[in-house]
Amino acid sequence: MKTISKIMKKKVFTLDADETIQKAISLMEKENIKEIPITENNKFAGMITFYEIARLIGYKPQKVKSIMFMPPVVLKGDDILLALKYMLKSGVEAIPVLERETIIGIVSEYDILKEYLNDFKDERVIDFFRPNIGTISERDTLQEARRRMQFERIDRLAVLDENSRLSGTLLLIDIFRHCFVYEDLKGKMGDFRGEIDKLKTKRVKDVYRRDIKPVKIDDKITSVLKKMLSTNIKGLPVVNNKNEYLGILLRKDLLAGLSNLIEQKGIFVNFSGIKLSKEELLDLQSVIKDQINRIIYLTKNIERIDVHIKPVHDREKENRYLIQMAVMIAGEDFHMEEEGWDLIFTIQKLLKKTERIMRDRYGQA
C-alpha cells in the first residue's frame, strides 16, 4: 500500500476564516495555487477554491468564511487510492491531510497522477478525451464563454477561428483576471470588485492563449501526461492529423481512468487444475471481475485469488467439479471449496461465501 505521506506536499498555504476574499486572490496569484485550506482558532475549518471565487464576478467582496466548504480529508497513513476515491466522488482537486485537527499537508490530483504515471503504459488519448465539447469562437464575448463553461462544467474552452480551426485555448482564470480589479499595495490588497460589464464587451480574441499546444488523438498518455504535469496544465485540446478539433483531454478524466486501470490490474487471479479453453478462461475471469466489485466495496485490500479446479471421479457425481478457492486479503488467506456441475455457477457461489465473510468481518449491512 502506498500512503499519502509519500506524495503529500508539506508546505501548505492557509488563511484564517475572517480574512477577505481579496487576500485569498492575492495568495492564489502569488503562489500559483487554486485551493486554500481555511482555519479558525488555528484548527482546520474548511477550504476555498478558485472556482468558488470565480462565481463572484459581479458580487460585492466577502470574507473567506462566506464561501468556504468542508472537503473530504485524509490522514498521512491512509492509502493514496483513498484520496483518489474522495477526489472522484467530491470533485475537489486537492485534499487536506490532517493530524487531529491540524493541517500537516495537502495532496492533489497532480501528486497522484505523477505517482502513478507509468500505470498508463500503452493507453492513448483516444481512450480518455471528451469528444465534441468545449468550443468558442474568437468573436464571442467573455459572457458567452463563461456561460458555456458553466453549462459544460469545464474551466477551459478551445477557441476556433472563422474557418473552425483551432486557434488557442481560453481558461476560466483568464476571464476572471479581466473582470476583477485588484492590486497589491505594499503587501495589502487595494480595490476589489467584479466588473460584470467587461464580460459583455470583451471578446474572446482579446484574451485567449495561443501557447497551449494541442495533442493528437493517437498520442500515448504517458508522454502527454508528462507534458501536463511539467507545465501544470489541467487540460489540452485534442486534434486529428489535419489539426481539426476533436475534443478536450482533462486531468480529472485521467484521474478517473487511472482508478479504472488500478481496479482492473490490482487483483491477480490464478487458475490451476484442469486445462481451460481460452473461451472458458475469459468467461470465468469476467464472472470473477463482476462479482469481486461487491467485495471491493467492503474491503479494498484484496491482493489475489487462486482458483483450483479438478473433476470429481465418482460415478454418482459424473461431470461434477470440485473448486477450491483461496482469496488473499491484506496478507491473510481465506480458503473455501464447493462442488458443482457448472463452473461459473459454482465459482459465483464461492465468491458469495467470500462476500458473506467480509460482511461479517467488517460489519457491513
Secondary structure, DSSP 8 states (H G I E B T S, - for coil): --BGGGT-BS----EETTSBHHHHHHHHHHHT-SEEEEEETTEEEEEEEHHHHHTTTTS---BGGGT-B----B-TTSBHHHHHHHHHHH--SEEEEEETTEEEEEEEHHHHHHHTGGGGTT-BGGGT-EES--EEETTSBHHHHHHHHHHHT-SEEEEE-TTS-EEEEEEHHHHHHHHEEEEEETTEEEEEEE-THHHHH-BGGGT-BS----EETTSBHHHHHHHHHHHT-SEEEEE-TT--EEEEEEHHHHHHHHHHHHHHHSSEEEEEES---HHHHHHHHHHHHHHHHHHHTT-S-EEEEEEEEEE---GGGTT-EEEEEEEEETTEEEEEEEEES-HHHHHHHHHHHHHHHHHHHHT--
